[in-house]
Amino acid sequence: MATDSLKNILVTGADGFLGAHLIECLKNKYTIIGLVKNSAQLIRLDPKSKKYCIVEDEKNLAHLLNKNHIDCIIHTATIYKGLPDNLSELIETNILLPIRLLQAGLQSNLKAFINTDSFFNDDRFKYDYLCDYTLSKKQINEWLKFFINKFIIINIKLQHIYGPGDSDSKFVPSLINDLILGVPFITSTLGEQKRDFIFIKDVVSAYEIILDNFENFSKTNFKVWEANIGTGKSLTLKEFIDLTLTLTGSKTEIKYGSIPYRKGEIMDSFAPSGLLGELGWAPIFSLEQGLKETIEFHMKKKINGNESRYNPS
């Protein structure tokens, strides 16, 4: 049951991979408003649904928050690559939008702001890949500290999430699509780098338990609450690719070692135990279960020949 403390939630990036899954998960427990750039281009959500409301970004965000009595904002909207052509959009989405929302929260009765971060954003790593994205995450984390005495601020660091409905340009969908199509070969590094792969349904259940335990948090501690979402275990990219190869039954050759590692490659990343464990959360989907469901989605999409909306029910 949702607590009395949080009833109305605004989800930014509502039609993104994570945002859409969150809305589908939360729509029967909370009143959900989804914020998007263009409501005419929804591909993951039903714009006619009566279970949630989709609105476009507007200049007067304080009016939007007040009109809908928003208690909590979940910021999932993000741009992954800015340089060389898209830097202004990256800054607008990853930095300016959350600051605008936080400012609007000062003029409304906002109680909580949940920011979505990435395992990339770690001072231990000097990874050149998507460095503009990582910089934007570091910068908004600093800005979050300005608001810690105004609302509860929770920063969620995601490990490598995957599942049905993700963008085809991402690593896992791209791999699965190539294997389903039976391309002759796929080039790869040696695949020794390790990642913590976490299924999207486990990810949204972690957000859900944070919302359901909202009353356990306090804004008087003058800190940003940190939550890491992952399985807590990492496996090599080679192990992940080989399992996906087996589950698809593909004959595609994986040419391990045919391309070099990126500069500053992250060789091991996994979610440390912490806040979510204290709240009683743990992932329930095995890697094989998650991959089978994801592969099934891509197989159906290939058969249908379209970008059909993912229905998790």
C-alpha positions in Angstrom: 0.0 0.0 0.0 1.2 3.5 -0.8 1.7 5.6 2.3 -0.4 8.8 2.9 2.8 10.8 2.6 3.2 10.3 -1.2 0.2 10.2 -3.5 1.0 12.1 -6.7 4.2 11.5 -8.6 5.8 13.2 -11.6 8.1 11.0 -13.7 10.4 12.8 -16.2 11.5 10.9 -19.3 8.1 9.1 -19.0 8.4 7.5 -22.4 12.0 6.4 -21.9 13.0 2.8 -21.2 13.1 3.2 -17.4 10.4 5.9 -17.2 7.8 3.9 -19.0 8.4 0.8 -16.9 8.2 2.8 -13.7 4.8 4.2 -14.8 3.5 0.8 -15.6 4.6 -0.5 -12.2 3.3 2.5 -10.2 0.2 3.5 -12.0 -2.2 1.4 -9.8 -0.7 2.6 -6.5 -0.1 6.3 -7.2 -1.5 9.1 -9.3 1.2 9.4 -12.0 2.0 12.4 -14.2 4.5 11.6 -17.0 6.6 14.5 -18.3 7.8 14.2 -21.9 9.3 16.5 -24.6 6.8 15.6 -27.2 3.6 13.7 -26.4 2.9 13.1 -30.1 5.8 10.7 -30.4 5.1 8.2 -27.6 6.3 4.7 -28.4 6.3 3.0 -25.0 3.1 4.3 -23.4 -0.5 4.6 -24.4 -1.4 8.3 -24.6 -5.1 7.4 -24.1 -4.6 5.5 -20.9 -6.8 6.6 -18.0 -4.3 5.1 -15.5 -1.8 8.0 -15.9 -1.5 11.4 -17.5 1.1 12.5 -20.0 2.1 16.2 -20.2 4.7 18.1 -22.2 7.5 20.1 -20.5 6.5 23.7 -20.0 8.2 26.9 -18.8 6.0 27.2 -15.6 6.9 24.0 -13.9 5.8 25.4 -10.5 2.3 25.7 -11.9 2.4 22.1 -13.1 3.5 20.8 -9.7 0.9 22.9 -7.8 -1.9 22.1 -10.2 -1.3 18.3 -9.9 -0.4 18.4 -6.1 2.9 16.7 -6.9 4.5 15.1 -3.8 7.5 13.5 -5.4 9.5 13.8 -8.7 11.3 10.9 -10.1 13.8 12.2 -12.6 14.7 9.6 -15.2 15.1 11.7 -18.3 18.6 11.7 -19.7 20.7 12.2 -22.7 23.7 9.9 -23.1 25.8 11.6 -25.7 26.2 15.3 -26.2 29.5 16.0 -28.0 29.9 17.0 -30.7 26.4 17.9 -31.9 24.0 17.5 -29.0 25.8 19.1 -26.1 23.1 21.8 -25.4 20.4 19.1 -25.3 22.4 17.0 -22.9 23.0 20.0 -20.6 19.3 20.9 -20.8 18.0 17.4 -19.9 20.7 16.2 -17.5 21.4 19.5 -15.6 19.0 22.3 -16.3 15.7 20.3 -16.2 16.3 18.8 -12.8 17.4 22.2 -11.5 14.2 23.8 -12.9 12.2 21.1 -11.2 13.9 21.6 -7.9 13.4 25.3 -8.1 9.7 24.7 -8.9 9.5 22.4 -5.9 10.4 25.4 -3.7 7.2 27.0 -4.9 5.0 24.0 -4.3 4.5 21.3 -1.7 7.2 19.0 -3.1 8.3 16.4 -0.5 10.9 14.3 -2.4 13.1 14.4 -5.4 14.6 11.1 -6.7 17.5 11.5 -9.1 18.6 8.7 -11.5 22.3 8.4 -11.6 24.8 5.8 -13.2 27.6 3.6 -12.1 29.7 5.5 -14.6 29.6 8.4 -12.1 32.3 7.1 -9.8 35.5 9.0 -9.0 37.4 5.6 -9.1 36.8 5.4 -12.8 38.6 7.5 -15.5 36.5 6.2 -18.4 36.6 8.3 -21.5 33.4 6.7 -23.0 30.4 9.0 -22.6 32.5 11.4 -20.6 30.1 14.3 -21.3 27.3 12.3 -19.9 29.3 11.4 -16.8 30.3 15.0 -16.3 26.7 16.1 -16.3 25.8 13.5 -13.7 28.7 14.7 -11.5 27.5 18.3 -11.8 23.8 17.7 -11.0 24.9 15.7 -8.0 26.6 18.8 -6.7 23.5 20.9 -7.3 21.3 18.4 -5.4 23.2 19.4 -2.2 21.7 22.9 -2.4 18.2 21.5 -1.8 18.9 18.9 1.0 17.2 21.0 3.7 14.1 21.6 1.5 13.0 18.2 0.5 14.2 14.6 0.8 16.8 14.0 -2.0 17.5 10.4 -3.0 20.2 9.7 -5.6 19.9 6.3 -7.3 22.9 4.8 -9.0 22.0 2.2 -11.6 24.2 -0.6 -12.7 23.8 -2.0 -16.2 20.0 -2.3 -16.6 18.4 -4.4 -19.5 15.0 -5.7 -20.5 12.2 -5.5 -23.0 11.6 -2.1 -24.6 15.1 -0.6 -24.4 16.5 1.4 -27.3 17.9 -0.8 -30.1 21.1 1.3 -30.0 22.0 0.0 -26.5 24.4 -2.9 -26.0 22.0 -5.6 -25.0 19.2 -4.9 -27.6 21.9 -4.5 -30.3 23.5 -7.8 -29.3 20.2 -9.7 -29.2 19.0 -8.2 -32.5 22.3 -9.2 -34.2 22.1 -12.7 -32.8 18.4 -13.1 -33.9 19.2 -11.9 -37.4 22.1 -14.4 -37.5 24.8 -11.9 -38.6 28.0 -13.8 -39.6 30.1 -12.4 -36.8 30.2 -9.7 -34.0 33.4 -8.0 -33.1 34.2 -7.7 -29.4 36.9 -6.9 -26.9 38.3 -9.9 -25.0 35.2 -9.4 -22.8 37.1 -9.5 -19.5 35.4 -6.4 -18.2 32.8 -7.2 -15.6 29.3 -5.7 -15.2 26.4 -6.0 -12.8 23.5 -6.7 -15.1 20.1 -6.0 -13.5 16.7 -6.8 -15.1 14.3 -3.8 -15.5 11.6 -5.4 -13.4 14.0 -5.6 -10.4 15.0 -2.0 -11.0 11.4 -0.7 -10.8 10.7 -2.8 -7.7 13.7 -1.0 -6.1 12.2 2.4 -6.8 8.8 1.1 -5.6 10.2 0.0 -2.2 11.9 3.4 -1.8 8.5 5.1 -2.4 6.7 2.7 -0.1 9.2 3.4 2.7 9.3 7.1 2.2 8.4 7.9 5.8 11.7 6.3 6.9 13.7 9.1 5.2 14.3 12.5 6.6 15.4 15.8 5.1 16.9 17.0 8.4 20.0 14.8 8.1 21.5 17.3 5.6 22.7 14.7 3.1 21.7 13.2 -0.2 20.4 9.6 0.4 22.3 7.2 -1.9 20.8 4.0 -3.2 22.6 1.5 -5.5 20.5 -0.7 -7.7 22.2 -3.9 -9.0 22.4 -7.6 -8.2 25.6 -7.0 -6.1 27.4 -9.4 -8.4 29.3 -8.9 -11.6 30.1 -11.2 -14.5 32.3 -10.8 -17.5 31.0 -9.4 -20.7 32.1 -12.7 -22.4 30.0 -14.7 -20.0 27.0 -12.5 -20.7 27.5 -12.7 -24.5 28.0 -16.4 -24.4 24.8 -17.0 -22.4 22.8 -14.7 -24.8 24.3 -16.7 -27.7 23.1 -20.0 -26.1 19.6 -18.7 -25.3 19.1 -17.4 -28.8 20.5 -20.5 -30.5 22.4 -18.3 -32.8 25.3 -19.5 -34.9 26.9 -16.0 -35.0 30.6 -16.0 -34.4 31.9 -13.7 -31.6 35.3 -12.4 -32.5 36.7 -11.9 -29.0 39.8 -9.7 -28.9 39.1 -8.2 -32.4 38.7 -4.6 -31.0 40.7 -2.9 -28.1 39.3 -1.8 -24.8 38.3 1.8 -24.6 40.7 4.2 -22.8 40.1 3.9 -19.1 37.8 0.9 -19.5 35.9 0.0 -16.3 37.0 -3.5 -15.6 34.7 -4.3 -12.7 31.5 -2.7 -11.4 28.8 -4.0 -9.1 26.3 -2.5 -6.7 27.5 -2.4 -3.1 25.0 -3.4 -0.4 23.5 -0.5 1.5 20.2 1.4 1.8 18.1 -1.0 -0.4 19.2 -4.0 1.6 18.2 -2.2 4.8 14.7 -1.7 3.3 14.4 -5.4 2.6 14.8 -5.2 -1.2 16.6 -7.9 -3.3 16.5 -8.7 -7.0 14.4 -11.8 -7.8 15.1 -12.4 -11.5 18.1 -14.5 -12.5 20.1 -13.4 -15.5 18.7 -16.3 -17.5 15.1 -15.4 -16.7 15.7 -11.7 -17.6 17.4 -12.5 -20.8 14.8 -15.0 -21.9 12.0 -12.4 -21.4 14.1 -9.8 -23.3 14.9 -12.2 -26.2 11.2 -13.1 -26.4 10.3 -9.5 -26.8 12.8 -8.9 -29.6 11.7 -12.1 -31.3 8.1 -10.9 -31.3 9.1 -7.5 -32.5 11.0 -9.0 -35.4 8.0 -11.1 -36.4 5.6 -8.1 -36.1 8.1 -5.9 -38.0 7.3 -2.9 -35.9 8.2 -1.0 -32.7 5.3 -2.5 -30.8 4.7 -1.2 -27.3 5.9 -3.4 -24.5 3.1 -4.6 -22.2 4.6 -5.9 -18.9 1.2 -7.2 -17.7 
